Amino acid sequence: MLLQDGPAESPALARLSMKGVLFMKQAAYCLFETPLGACGIAWKKQETSRIPPVVTFFQLPEATRSLTDTRIAGSSGGRKARVPPPLIAGIIKKVQKHLHGDVQDFLDIVVDLDGAGPFARQVYEAVRKIPAGRTMTYGEIATVMNRPTAARAVGQALGRNPIPLIIPCHRVLAIGNKPGGFSAHGGLETKAKMLEIEGATIGLPHITSITRLAPQIFGRTLGRHG
């Protein structure tokens, strides 16, 4: 059975996903090197320089740099930029530091989720609040969202995550601290590497139960859909 998106949407998410195409310039992307390989990041630049660009896609390394380029170009539909704007350059430096082991917080990065439905955006909002070094299960995310039977739909939404790492879907595991899935090149090996960088592991007893972790991270459960 397909899970239908509900009508509710937080004001913050509505602002991030507003369909104000008139205020957007053509999308762009660039590649950059990390310890995992070449990553790609795409953004949309606003018409006025007073409004910073927003991140639209992030590409973890493919088998080759050329494949990474092809994937991010196809996902973003943008042109390849020689030099990213200063804000995007700052995000790239944060990602490079993070993947070198200097763990960073990406929660303040503005993302554009215009292509995602309300349910998926609620999933991404919840997952962004999981701190580095912590993990939660698909079922725990569903519970935080007041959709306790929607664990499979949570996993499906994360499988379509357009901005991995910044929206840290690698921090979501299956029940029993099993790895679950990961759609990036390298699959579960890449997921394990990313968790290891952050000081978390797959296959050990779950770090913190939802009853203790959720109030610390979320403060309250997210708004109910439908």
Backbone as CSV, one residue per row, in Angstrom:
resi,resn,N_x,N_y,N_z,CA_x,CA_y,CA_z,C_x,C_y,C_z
1,MET,0.843,-1.194,0.000,0.000,0.000,0.000,0.873,1.236,0.000
2,LEU,0.561,2.189,-0.855,1.314,3.433,-0.921,0.854,4.364,0.177
3,LEU,1.801,4.998,0.838,1.484,5.952,1.891,1.285,7.314,1.270
4,GLN,0.136,7.915,1.524,-0.171,9.214,0.938,0.400,10.328,1.794
5,ASP,0.912,11.361,1.156,1.389,12.531,1.875,0.217,13.265,2.492
6,GLY,0.396,13.768,3.701,-0.628,14.555,4.354,-0.502,16.013,3.966
7,PRO,-1.477,16.825,4.368,-1.501,18.225,3.954,-0.612,19.142,4.766
8,ALA,-0.241,18.701,5.994,0.467,19.622,6.887,1.900,19.818,6.439
9,GLU,2.443,21.001,6.700,3.826,21.308,6.357,4.282,22.443,7.245
10,SER,5.466,22.299,7.840,5.925,23.333,8.755,6.256,24.602,7.975
11,PRO,6.093,25.788,8.590,6.417,27.047,7.895,7.851,27.106,7.418
12,ALA,8.786,26.553,8.236,10.202,26.584,7.834,10.418,25.794,6.559
13,LEU,9.781,24.599,6.487,9.935,23.793,5.291,9.257,24.458,4.091
14,ALA,8.126,25.100,4.335,7.446,25.777,3.237,8.328,26.861,2.641
15,ARG,9.063,27.572,3.508,9.951,28.621,3.007,11.080,28.025,2.194
16,LEU,11.612,26.873,2.665,12.737,26.263,1.964,12.315,25.687,0.622
17,SER,11.029,25.279,0.514,10.600,24.566,-0.682,9.675,25.394,-1.552
18,MET,9.549,26.680,-1.277,8.603,27.495,-2.025,8.929,27.476,-3.508
19,LYS,7.874,27.474,-4.286,8.030,27.298,-5.729,8.233,28.640,-6.417
20,GLY,9.084,29.470,-5.881,9.312,30.799,-6.434,10.335,30.766,-7.545
21,VAL,9.993,30.082,-8.625,10.938,29.918,-9.726,11.362,31.263,-10.302
22,LEU,10.487,32.240,-10.214,10.821,33.554,-10.758,12.010,34.182,-10.058
23,PHE,12.294,33.728,-8.835,13.366,34.317,-8.052,14.669,33.528,-8.186
24,MET,14.679,32.487,-9.027,15.835,31.622,-9.139,16.538,31.797,-10.482
25,LYS,17.856,31.723,-10.462,18.627,31.655,-11.691,18.844,30.188,-12.035
26,GLN,19.544,29.946,-13.120,19.844,28.588,-13.532,20.677,27.883,-12.471
27,ALA,20.409,26.594,-12.283,21.167,25.800,-11.327,22.595,25.594,-11.812
28,ALA,23.483,25.348,-10.874,24.887,25.083,-11.196,25.414,24.013,-10.252
29,TYR,26.553,23.434,-10.611,27.167,22.417,-9.759,28.670,22.454,-9.937
30,CYS,29.371,21.790,-9.020,30.813,21.600,-9.169,31.216,20.328,-8.437
31,LEU,32.390,19.831,-8.764,32.974,18.673,-8.091,34.094,19.139,-7.178
32,PHE,34.383,18.336,-6.151,35.498,18.640,-5.256,35.991,17.339,-4.633
33,GLU,37.245,17.343,-4.249,37.879,16.133,-3.736,37.663,15.976,-2.230
34,THR,37.488,14.721,-1.810,37.390,14.354,-0.394,38.119,13.032,-0.187
35,PRO,38.342,12.617,1.069,38.970,11.315,1.311,38.184,10.133,0.744
36,LEU,36.877,10.303,0.529,36.076,9.220,-0.048,36.116,9.212,-1.567
37,GLY,36.625,10.294,-2.163,36.627,10.451,-3.610,35.995,11.769,-3.996
38,ALA,35.757,11.943,-5.285,35.181,13.199,-5.775,33.690,13.261,-5.455
39,CYS,33.283,14.315,-4.771,31.872,14.570,-4.486,31.368,15.696,-5.389
40,GLY,30.057,15.805,-5.494,29.463,16.893,-6.255,28.426,17.620,-5.424
41,ILE,28.308,18.909,-5.635,27.283,19.707,-4.966,26.642,20.623,-5.992
42,ALA,25.310,20.751,-5.912,24.567,21.618,-6.835,23.782,22.640,-6.030
43,TRP,23.553,23.783,-6.649,22.858,24.866,-5.956,22.072,25.690,-6.959
44,LYS,21.156,26.490,-6.416,20.434,27.496,-7.199,20.791,28.850,-6.642
45,LYS,21.128,29.739,-7.540,21.535,31.084,-7.145,20.357,32.030,-7.307
46,GLN,20.132,32.864,-6.304,19.019,33.794,-6.341,19.300,34.955,-7.299
47,GLU,18.248,35.606,-7.725,18.384,36.749,-8.626,19.163,37.900,-7.987
48,THR,19.008,38.070,-6.699,19.716,39.138,-6.004,20.830,38.562,-5.149
49,SER,21.961,39.204,-5.134,23.115,38.719,-4.375,22.896,38.823,-2.869
50,ARG,21.856,39.555,-2.476,21.578,39.689,-1.046,20.992,38.403,-0.459
51,ILE,20.454,37.532,-1.319,19.897,36.257,-0.867,20.879,35.160,-1.261
52,PRO,21.375,34.388,-0.308,22.399,33.387,-0.626,21.836,32.226,-1.439
53,PRO,22.693,31.515,-2.172,22.248,30.338,-2.917,21.814,29.225,-1.967
54,VAL,20.997,28.313,-2.471,20.529,27.179,-1.675,21.005,25.881,-2.322
55,VAL,21.321,24.905,-1.496,21.800,23.612,-1.979,20.614,22.790,-2.468
56,THR,20.745,22.208,-3.662,19.664,21.423,-4.248,19.986,19.937,-4.344
57,PHE,21.255,19.594,-4.566,21.664,18.193,-4.668,23.077,18.030,-4.115
58,PHE,23.348,16.832,-3.617,24.698,16.473,-3.199,24.960,15.067,-3.706
59,GLN,26.128,14.876,-4.299,26.467,13.582,-4.871,27.680,12.988,-4.156
60,LEU,27.492,11.853,-3.508,28.621,11.113,-2.954,29.408,10.480,-4.098
61,PRO,30.671,10.100,-3.859,31.508,9.612,-4.960,30.941,8.380,-5.666
62,GLU,31.002,8.407,-6.971,30.742,7.226,-7.793,32.065,6.494,-8.018
63,ALA,32.047,5.470,-8.860,33.259,4.673,-9.091,34.372,5.505,-9.707
64,THR,34.016,6.508,-10.510,35.003,7.389,-11.120,34.521,8.838,-11.008
65,ARG,35.458,9.764,-11.152,35.105,11.184,-11.128,34.126,11.518,-12.257
66,SER,34.323,10.910,-13.419,33.458,11.160,-14.562,32.023,10.739,-14.269
67,LEU,31.847,9.600,-13.604,30.503,9.142,-13.263,29.853,10.060,-12.234
68,THR,30.652,10.550,-11.281,30.125,11.507,-10.311,29.633,12.755,-11.018
69,ASP,30.429,13.246,-11.976,30.063,14.421,-12.760,28.752,14.173,-13.507
70,THR,28.645,13.016,-14.139,27.436,12.691,-14.900,26.207,12.650,-14.004
71,ARG,26.349,12.046,-12.813,25.216,11.919,-11.903,24.744,13.276,-11.383
72,ILE,25.665,14.119,-10.935,25.259,15.411,-10.366,24.730,16.333,-11.465
73,ALA,25.307,16.238,-12.665,24.801,17.042,-13.782,23.377,16.639,-14.142
74,GLY,23.130,15.326,-14.173,21.798,14.848,-14.509,20.772,15.167,-13.435
75,SER,21.157,15.032,-12.181,20.231,15.299,-11.074,19.859,16.764,-10.991
76,SER,20.860,17.619,-11.141,20.637,19.054,-10.936,20.121,19.765,-12.170
77,GLY,20.447,19.242,-13.358,20.099,19.936,-14.590,20.845,21.245,-14.738
78,GLY,21.960,21.380,-14.017,22.678,22.650,-14.005,23.928,22.645,-14.856
79,ARG,24.517,23.818,-14.961,25.776,23.961,-15.683,26.929,23.750,-14.698
80,LYS,28.061,23.323,-15.207,29.221,23.129,-14.355,29.919,24.461,-14.127
81,ALA,30.094,24.820,-12.872,30.708,26.104,-12.528,32.210,25.929,-12.336
82,ARG,32.970,26.886,-12.811,34.415,26.850,-12.586,34.749,27.129,-11.130
83,VAL,34.050,28.104,-10.555,34.295,28.493,-9.164,32.938,28.621,-8.466
84,PRO,32.732,27.949,-7.348,31.453,28.077,-6.642,31.345,29.417,-5.936
85,PRO,30.138,29.893,-5.666,29.988,31.116,-4.882,30.547,30.931,-3.478
86,PRO,30.895,32.015,-2.799,31.561,31.904,-1.486,30.820,31.028,-0.479
87,LEU,29.494,31.140,-0.412,28.761,30.330,0.562,28.896,28.844,0.245
88,ILE,28.813,28.487,-1.024,28.952,27.083,-1.418,30.386,26.616,-1.181
89,ALA,31.359,27.485,-1.445,32.759,27.142,-1.163,32.955,26.848,0.317
90,GLY,32.264,27.602,1.174,32.343,27.354,2.607,31.745,26.012,2.984
91,ILE,30.633,25.631,2.344,30.027,24.324,2.589,30.971,23.213,2.146
92,ILE,31.602,23.408,0.988,32.562,22.407,0.488,33.688,22.202,1.497
93,LYS,34.213,23.281,2.060,35.280,23.156,3.061,34.799,22.392,4.284
94,LYS,33.547,22.633,4.707,32.992,21.916,5.847,32.887,20.419,5.555
95,VAL,32.442,20.083,4.352,32.326,18.674,3.964,33.707,18.018,3.946
96,GLN,34.697,18.715,3.383,36.046,18.158,3.334,36.605,17.934,4.738
97,LYS,36.408,18.905,5.623,36.851,18.743,7.014,36.160,17.549,7.657
98,HIS,34.859,17.449,7.446,34.074,16.372,8.046,34.596,15.003,7.610
99,LEU,34.793,14.839,6.313,35.222,13.542,5.795,36.690,13.258,6.080
100,HIS,37.416,14.278,6.529,38.777,14.069,7.023,38.784,13.713,8.513
101,GLY,37.612,13.719,9.147,37.518,13.343,10.552,37.272,14.485,11.505
102,ASP,37.254,15.719,10.998,36.923,16.889,11.819,35.421,17.114,11.692
103,VAL,34.660,16.437,12.542,33.212,16.333,12.365,32.543,17.706,12.447
104,GLN,31.657,17.961,11.484,30.985,19.251,11.341,29.481,19.103,11.555
105,ASP,28.823,20.231,11.821,27.368,20.293,11.930,26.837,20.981,10.675
106,PHE,25.939,20.291,9.946,25.410,20.829,8.691,23.981,21.345,8.830
107,LEU,23.484,21.437,10.044,22.075,21.766,10.252,21.719,23.171,9.787
108,ASP,22.697,24.065,9.749,22.401,25.452,9.375,22.423,25.683,7.867
109,ILE,22.751,24.665,7.086,22.810,24.816,5.635,21.398,24.830,5.068
110,VAL,21.076,25.851,4.275,19.753,25.966,3.682,19.672,25.067,2.447
111,VAL,18.647,24.215,2.414,18.473,23.292,1.300,17.145,23.557,0.612
112,ASP,17.091,23.250,-0.674,15.873,23.381,-1.467,15.325,21.977,-1.720
113,LEU,14.143,21.705,-1.176,13.532,20.383,-1.313,12.267,20.459,-2.160
114,ASP,12.301,21.300,-3.164,11.115,21.548,-3.976,10.604,20.286,-4.653
115,GLY,11.476,19.342,-4.946,11.052,18.127,-5.632,10.505,17.055,-4.720
116,ALA,10.535,17.264,-3.412,10.072,16.261,-2.453,8.666,16.588,-1.971
117,GLY,7.893,15.548,-1.684,6.557,15.733,-1.142,6.595,16.056,0.339
118,PRO,5.456,16.429,0.921,5.409,16.809,2.342,5.904,15.723,3.282
119,PHE,5.552,14.460,3.034,6.003,13.386,3.916,7.523,13.263,3.870
120,ALA,8.093,13.247,2.674,9.551,13.128,2.540,10.255,14.291,3.221
121,ARG,9.708,15.486,3.085,10.339,16.642,3.716,10.298,16.538,5.239
122,GLN,9.224,15.977,5.774,9.161,15.746,7.214,10.231,14.738,7.644
123,VAL,10.428,13.699,6.831,11.488,12.716,7.119,12.845,13.407,7.130
124,TYR,13.122,14.219,6.113,14.419,14.882,6.013,14.631,15.862,7.167
125,GLU,13.568,16.557,7.561,13.668,17.479,8.688,14.050,16.723,9.963
126,ALA,13.417,15.573,10.176,13.718,14.774,11.369,15.148,14.242,11.343
127,VAL,15.561,13.717,10.189,16.887,13.108,10.077,17.990,14.151,10.245
128,ARG,17.755,15.374,9.801,18.770,16.425,9.945,19.077,16.712,11.414
129,LYS,18.167,16.388,12.303,18.352,16.688,13.719,19.100,15.582,14.466
130,ILE,19.424,14.483,13.787,20.221,13.432,14.437,21.677,13.896,14.467
131,PRO,22.271,14.061,15.634,23.650,14.562,15.682,24.658,13.512,15.226
132,ALA,25.807,13.964,14.777,26.890,13.057,14.394,27.255,12.181,15.581
133,GLY,27.520,10.908,15.312,27.853,9.963,16.361,26.658,9.230,16.917
134,ARG,25.451,9.663,16.531,24.220,9.010,16.957,23.563,8.327,15.760
135,THR,22.739,7.344,16.023,21.931,6.718,14.981,20.518,6.517,15.506
136,MET,19.581,6.445,14.597,18.205,6.074,14.901,17.748,5.062,13.861
137,THR,16.662,4.367,14.146,16.124,3.409,13.188,15.019,4.063,12.367
138,TYR,14.676,3.402,11.251,13.577,3.881,10.417,12.295,3.976,11.252
139,GLY,12.077,2.968,12.108,10.887,2.967,12.943,10.882,4.096,13.956
140,GLU,12.034,4.428,14.499,12.112,5.529,15.460,11.816,6.873,14.794
141,ILE,12.314,7.046,13.578,11.993,8.274,12.844,10.491,8.356,12.609
142,ALA,9.883,7.247,12.202,8.440,7.223,11.980,7.682,7.572,13.258
143,THR,8.153,7.063,14.399,7.502,7.340,15.677,7.606,8.817,16.027
144,VAL,8.790,9.415,15.822,8.971,10.834,16.090,8.028,11.678,15.238
145,MET,7.733,11.197,14.035,6.837,11.911,13.126,5.362,11.654,13.420
146,ASN,5.065,10.884,14.463,3.685,10.481,14.769,3.095,9.599,13.672
147,ARG,3.962,8.840,13.001,3.521,7.891,11.973,4.164,6.540,12.276
148,PRO,3.847,5.913,13.412,4.593,4.746,13.881,4.572,3.543,12.952
149,THR,3.622,3.468,12.020,3.569,2.339,11.091,4.244,2.650,9.754
150,ALA,4.903,3.773,9.670,5.429,4.241,8.384,6.930,3.998,8.219
151,ALA,7.499,3.024,8.932,8.946,2.804,8.852,9.398,2.518,7.420
152,ARG,8.623,1.719,6.688,9.017,1.397,5.312,8.989,2.639,4.440
153,ALA,7.966,3.477,4.628,7.877,4.716,3.847,9.023,5.663,4.186
154,VAL,9.454,5.668,5.446,10.627,6.462,5.837,11.851,5.983,5.059
155,GLY,12.041,4.664,5.007,13.173,4.124,4.260,13.122,4.471,2.781
156,GLN,11.928,4.440,2.214,11.779,4.789,0.797,12.121,6.257,0.558
157,ALA,11.688,7.121,1.462,12.005,8.548,1.326,13.507,8.777,1.417
158,LEU,14.166,8.085,2.335,15.607,8.249,2.490,16.359,7.691,1.284
159,GLY,15.805,6.677,0.647,16.419,6.142,-0.566,16.399,7.142,-1.715
160,ARG,15.502,8.128,-1.623,15.426,9.174,-2.650,16.037,10.490,-2.173
161,ASN,16.747,10.459,-1.059,17.341,11.670,-0.483,18.245,12.372,-1.512
162,PRO,17.916,13.610,-1.893,18.729,14.292,-2.909,19.999,14.933,-2.358
163,ILE,20.111,15.003,-1.015,21.240,15.740,-0.432,21.858,14.924,0.702
164,PRO,22.409,13.725,0.412,23.009,12.914,1.475,24.160,13.652,2.146
165,LEU,24.487,13.204,3.331,25.466,13.804,4.242,24.890,15.053,4.890
166,ILE,24.480,16.041,4.103,23.867,17.240,4.669,22.506,16.879,5.273
167,ILE,21.756,16.044,4.573,20.615,15.340,5.167,21.140,13.939,5.456
168,PRO,21.557,13.654,6.695,22.408,12.487,6.977,21.644,11.164,7.072
169,CYS,21.176,10.676,5.924,20.433,9.424,5.900,21.293,8.233,6.318
170,HIS,22.618,8.381,6.285,23.494,7.295,6.717,23.373,7.031,8.218
171,ARG,22.780,7.965,8.972,22.611,7.796,10.413,21.339,7.048,10.780
172,VAL,20.615,6.569,9.783,19.381,5.828,10.034,19.611,4.352,9.685
173,LEU,19.337,3.498,10.673,19.604,2.069,10.547,18.309,1.282,10.631
174,ALA,18.405,-0.024,10.348,17.270,-0.925,10.512,17.170,-1.348,11.979
175,ILE,16.089,-2.000,12.327,15.883,-2.452,13.695,17.013,-3.393,14.114
176,GLY,17.412,-3.314,15.384,18.502,-4.140,15.883,19.865,-3.614,15.506
177,ASN,19.921,-2.341,15.088,21.175,-1.709,14.676,21.795,-2.385,13.457
178,LYS,20.956,-3.014,12.649,21.412,-3.564,11.377,21.506,-2.428,10.361
179,PRO,22.337,-2.598,9.334,22.650,-1.445,8.471,21.496,-0.923,7.642
180,GLY,20.526,-1.758,7.306,19.463,-1.284,6.416,20.000,-1.117,5.014
181,GLY,19.570,-0.077,4.321,20.017,0.137,2.945,20.804,1.421,2.813
182,PHE,21.454,1.562,1.654,22.159,2.798,1.322,22.370,2.795,-0.175
183,SER,21.841,3.818,-0.851,21.800,3.804,-2.311,23.049,4.376,-2.977
184,ALA,23.958,4.956,-2.209,25.173,5.530,-2.800,26.104,4.429,-3.305
185,HIS,27.026,4.803,-4.194,28.030,3.851,-4.675,28.803,3.288,-3.482
186,GLY,29.008,1.984,-3.487,29.677,1.330,-2.364,28.705,0.813,-1.334
187,GLY,27.452,1.254,-1.420,26.405,0.722,-0.563,26.727,0.792,0.917
188,LEU,26.571,-0.339,1.590,26.730,-0.380,3.041,28.170,-0.124,3.482
189,GLU,29.133,-0.410,2.617,30.530,-0.111,2.963,30.732,1.400,3.080
190,THR,30.144,2.150,2.148,30.227,3.612,2.227,29.492,4.125,3.460
191,LYS,28.328,3.565,3.741,27.556,3.955,4.923,28.367,3.718,6.188
192,ALA,29.022,2.559,6.273,29.832,2.232,7.449,31.006,3.200,7.595
193,LYS,31.645,3.568,6.489,32.760,4.513,6.538,32.305,5.865,7.072
194,MET,31.149,6.324,6.590,30.641,7.623,7.022,30.294,7.623,8.498
195,LEU,29.728,6.518,8.980,29.420,6.412,10.406,30.692,6.316,11.242
196,GLU,31.684,5.594,10.730,32.958,5.463,11.460,33.631,6.819,11.626
197,ILE,33.584,7.648,10.586,34.155,8.996,10.678,33.530,9.764,11.836
198,GLU,32.228,9.537,12.056,31.484,10.266,13.078,31.512,9.602,14.444
199,GLY,32.176,8.437,14.531,32.282,7.755,15.818,31.136,6.824,16.128
200,ALA,30.353,6.466,15.120,29.261,5.507,15.297,29.595,4.248,14.508
201,THR,28.952,3.154,14.865,29.222,1.883,14.195,27.927,1.157,13.895
202,ILE,28.008,0.257,12.926,26.884,-0.612,12.579,27.124,-1.973,13.220
203,GLY,26.060,-2.593,13.721,26.159,-3.960,14.195,26.385,-4.111,15.678
204,LEU,26.526,-2.984,16.411,26.632,-3.033,17.862,25.280,-2.683,18.467
205,PRO,25.076,-2.957,19.746,23.797,-2.594,20.362,23.491,-1.120,20.138
206,HIS,22.203,-0.832,19.956,21.781,0.538,19.635,22.255,1.505,20.713
207,ILE,22.796,2.662,20.293,23.469,3.586,21.211,22.531,4.128,22.276
208,THR,21.391,4.638,21.865,20.477,5.284,22.791,19.055,4.988,22.375
209,SER,18.205,4.654,23.309,16.835,4.333,22.959,16.080,5.593,22.557
210,ILE,15.014,5.397,21.775,14.226,6.529,21.305,13.628,7.305,22.472
211,THR,13.289,6.633,23.546,12.647,7.312,24.668,13.580,8.303,25.332
212,ARG,14.891,8.061,25.264,15.843,9.004,25.849,16.387,9.966,24.809
213,LEU,16.543,9.493,23.568,17.180,10.323,22.546,16.238,11.362,21.958
214,ALA,15.001,10.975,21.680,14.087,11.876,20.967,13.873,13.209,21.675
215,PRO,13.618,13.244,22.995,13.428,14.559,23.614,14.666,15.444,23.523
216,GLN,15.862,14.847,23.557,17.091,15.638,23.475,17.245,16.255,22.087
217,ILE,16.905,15.495,21.058,17.129,15.946,19.686,15.989,16.825,19.191
218,PHE,14.766,16.373,19.408,13.632,17.002,18.751,12.852,17.948,19.656
219,GLY,12.983,17.778,20.969,12.234,18.622,21.880,10.778,18.207,21.958
220,ARG,10.198,17.987,20.803,8.819,17.521,20.710,8.737,16.744,19.415
221,THR,7.668,15.949,19.254,7.498,15.235,18.006,7.049,16.188,16.928
222,LEU,7.319,15.814,15.696,6.961,16.657,14.569,5.458,16.646,14.358
223,GLY,4.973,17.636,13.618,3.543,17.745,13.363,2.987,16.531,12.665
224,ARG,1.747,16.202,12.988,1.095,15.029,12.427,0.615,15.313,11.007
225,HIS,0.777,14.317,10.116,0.263,14.420,8.741,-1.025,13.635,8.655
226,GLY,-2.110,14.286,8.330,-3.361,13.571,8.088,-3.917,12.938,9.328
